[in-house]
Amino acid sequence: MKDSQSRVAVCSRSFSRNPILRSELQARYEHLSFNDAGLQLEGDDLVNFLRGHDKAITALERLDEYVLSRLPELKVIGKYGVGLDMIDLEAMREYGKCLGWTGGVNRRSVSELVIAFAIAMLRHVPAAQREILSGTWRQLVGGYLSGRTVGIIGCGHVGKDLVSLLKVFGCPILVYDIRDYREFYELHAIEAVSLEVLLTRSDIVTLHVPLDESTRNMLDAQRLALLKSTAVLINIARGGLVDEGALKEMLRGNRLAAAAFDVFAVEPPQDSELLALPNFLATPHIGGSAQEAILAMGRAAIDGLDHHAIP
């Protein structure tokens, strides 16, 4: 039966534009406010949009103490997407707000993109395309993903899913995580190592950790220097995990073979020199932008409006 009591605000622009998610939410709730203007909501604009609603669906909107303290009527947040770094969980608890969230619903979308990035950089796909567009026709010799050592930083939902995809390539896998997934490691013959060892031994390094004070700039210049000169670095997790300036200098000096980033400390990225490098691939935060993943994340957010708890 349709809920005619709750008032739901949908802050997310992509959710608001999705006809399937929109219709499924409309089938469950009568009073809805969508972000049809396509506004990037933050601060007072976000407060004004949410005011008068007791439930909301948010994505990349920052729900900090300032916002949450000004919305006493808001009781439930359904999170669209997998990251929680935009939400002040302590403030959520302080003001009695509930969170409906499901982790890992877009994991296959992200892990498949990691595979695509790894193969593209190993086979010099971006560089080859640039040469063709400039009028140069020559065969660039690359290498296999098969048999190369892959280092996974963070073995949560995406990291585990990536392990399953890498099996067919016969890749030895190293993992660094602050949590102990010993049974999973033993089941899949994975070697858990320190971050420094992973960086030193891996041919492909891929990041799958959240952004917080413990992970911010975790790959600084000193740690990046541990990578093999033949290695490929991939970041489809969060911007701010890698020192982008130090990365640029390593790529320019051929001290790192290649890098592929879907996320940046500032989005859109502003470093035109980094973006212009032939051994760097940039995409506009599309890790979760597969149709199947979008629907899964949206349905989890809708479900979170009814099934939730104080975080």
N, C-alpha and C positions, 0 to 999 in steps of 0.2 A: 504494500500500500504506500502511496506517495506521501512523503513527509510534508505537511502543510504548516508546521510550526516553526521549523528551523529556517534561518536566513543564512544563505551560503554565498560567500564572495570568492570568485575565482580570479586570483591575481595573475596567474601565469598566462602570458600571451599565447604561447603555443597550444596550451590546453584549450583556451578560449576559441582558437581558430580551428580546432580539430572537430569536424562534424560528428564523428562517431562518439568521442568522449563527451562532447556537448550533449548529444541526444541521450546518452546513457545516464548522465547526471540529471537531465531534465525529467527523465522517467522516474527518478527517485525523490527529487525535491521540487517543491512548487515555487519557492521564493529564491531566485538566483540573480546574482550580479556578475556579469562577465567583463573582462578587460577588453572590450571590443574596440576601444580607442588605440590599443597597442601601446599603452604607456609603460615606460620603465619606472615602476613604482618604488620609491624609497622615502625614508624619513616621513615628513608630514604628509606628503602625497599618499604614501602607503597607509598611514593612519586614517586619513580621510576616506580612502577607498574602503577600508575594512570597518570603519565605524558603523554601528547599527547591525552588524552581523555577529552571530554566535558561532559560526563555523566558517572555515576558509580553506582553500586549496592554494598552496604556494609552491614556487619552484626555486628561482634564484633570488627572490626578494629577501632582503636582510631583516630578520626578525630579532632585533636586539632589545636591550632593556628599555631604551627610549620608546620604541614602538609598542612593546607589550604592556608597558606600564600605563599607556594611554588608552587601552582598549579593555576595560573591565568586563564588557559584555561578551568579548570573544572567548570561547571556551575550548574549541577544538581546531587543530591544524591538521589537515591531510596533506602530507608531503608528496609532491610530484617530482620524482627523481630520487636518486639514491644517496646523494651527499647531504650531510647535516651541518656542514661548516657555516652555512648561512643562518643558522638558528642558534640563539643563545639558550642552551638547554637549562642552565642554572636559572636564568630569568623565567623560563617556562615553568620551572618548578616553583619559583618564588611567587609567581602570580597565578598559580593553579591552573595553567593551561595544559590540555592534553594533546598528545602527539599520536597521529595515526601514520605509521611508516613501515614499509617493508623493504628490507635490504636486498640488494642483488638482483632485482627484477630485470635489469638491463645487462646482465653479465655477458650473455652471448653476443650482444651487439658490440660491446667493448672488446671482448677477447678476439672476435673475428677481425676487428680493425687492427689489433696488435699484429696478427698474422699478416694482414695485408701490408701494414707498414714495414714489417721485417723483410718480407720478400721484395717489396718495392725498393727499399734502400740497398739490400744486398745485390739486387740486379740493376741498380743505378737508373731506375725508371724515371724519377723526376729530372735527373741530369740529361738523360737521353731525349726526353721530350723537349727540354729547353734547347738542346742542340739542333733538333729538327726544326723547331720554330725559327731558329736563327739562320737556317740554311745549311747546317752541317749534317752530313749523313755518314755515320761511322758506327761500328758495332762496339759497344762498351762491354767488356768482359766482367761479369760478376761472379757470384758464388751461390751455392745452395744454402737454404735454411736447414735442410736435413743434416743431422749429425752435429750441428753447432750447439755449443753450450749456452743455454738461456738462463739468465738470472732474473728471478721474479722478486721484486721488493714489495712485500705485502701479499700474503696468501689467504685473503678473505674470499668473498664470493667470486670476484673476477679472477683472482689468481688461481683458484682451484679449477675454474672452468677452462682457463688457459692451459693448465696442465693436461686436461683431457684432449684438447685440440692438438697439443704438441706431440702427443704419443705417436701419431702417424708419421711424424717427421723424424722419429728416433733421436730426439734432442736430449742430451743429458741436462737435468734441471737442478739449479741451485736456488735456494729460497732463503730470504731473510725476513723475519717477522718477529715482533715483540711477543706475540702469542705462540703458544706451543701446540702445534697441530701434529704431534708425533705420529698418531695412528695414520693420518692421511699421508704423511711423508713416507712411512714404512710401506703402506699399501701401494704407493706409486713410485717407489725407489727414488725418492727425492732426497737430496742432501741439504740439510739446514746448516747454514754457515753465518759468519758475521757479515756485516755490510761491507767491510773492507775486503774480505776474502771474495765475496760475490763480485765486487767491482773489478778485482784483479783478474779473476778467472773467466769471466763471462764473455761470450762473443756478442750476445744480444742482452741488453739490460732494459727491463720494462718496469715502470712504476705503477703500483696499485695500492696506494695508501691515502688516507684523508689528509687534508691540510689543517694542521693545528700548530701550536707553538713547539711541539716536539718534532714535527716534520718539516716545518718551514725552512727552506733553503738547505734541506738535508744533503743535497748534492751540491756542495759549494766547490770552489776552485780546488781546494785540497783533495777532496774526494773524487772529483772529476778527473784529476790527474792520475788516479789509480787505474782508470780504464785503459784497455789495450788500444793502441793506435788504429787497430783494424775493427774495433767494436762499433756497434750501432746502439744508440740510446733512444728509447721510446718513452714518451709521457702522454698518456691518455687519462691520467688521474685528475690532478689539480694543478693549476698554475701556482707558482710560488715554491714548488718543491725543488726546483733547480735554479742555480745561479745562471741566468740566461746570458749575461755579459761574459762570464768565464767560458760558457759553452761556445759562444760565438768565436772567441779567440782560439779555442782548441780546434774548431772546425776549419777556421781560416788557416791555421798553422799545420793542418794535416796531422794533428795529434789525436784526432778522433775521426774515424772514417765517415760517419754519418749520424744524423739525428732526425727524428720525426716527432713533432709535437702537435697535439690536438688542443692543448690548453696552455694558457700563458698567464704570467703574473698580472698583466694588464690586458684586457680584451676589449676591442681588437688590439693586437700587438703593435707597438710603435717603432720597434727597431727594424728599420728598412734594410740595414746592412745584413742582419741575421736572416731575414726573409729572402734576401736575394742570393744567398749562398747556394751553389748547385748541389751541395751535399746535405741540404736541410729541406725537410718537407713540413709544411704547415697546413693544417686544416682548421676550420672555424668551430671548434667544440662540437664535433659531430659524433662523439663516441657512443652516445645513447640514441642517436637519430636514425635508427632503423624503425620502419613502420611497426614491426612486431613489438619492439621494445617500448615505443611511445605508447602503444595501447596498454601494454602490461604495466607501465609506470602510472598511466592515467587511471586505470582500474584499481590499482593499489591505493592511489590517493583517494578515490571515491570510497573505497571500502574503509579507508582510514577515518572517514568522517563518522562512521558508526562503530568501528572497532578500534579503540584507542586507550591510552593510559598516560598518566603523568610520567614524563621521561626520567 
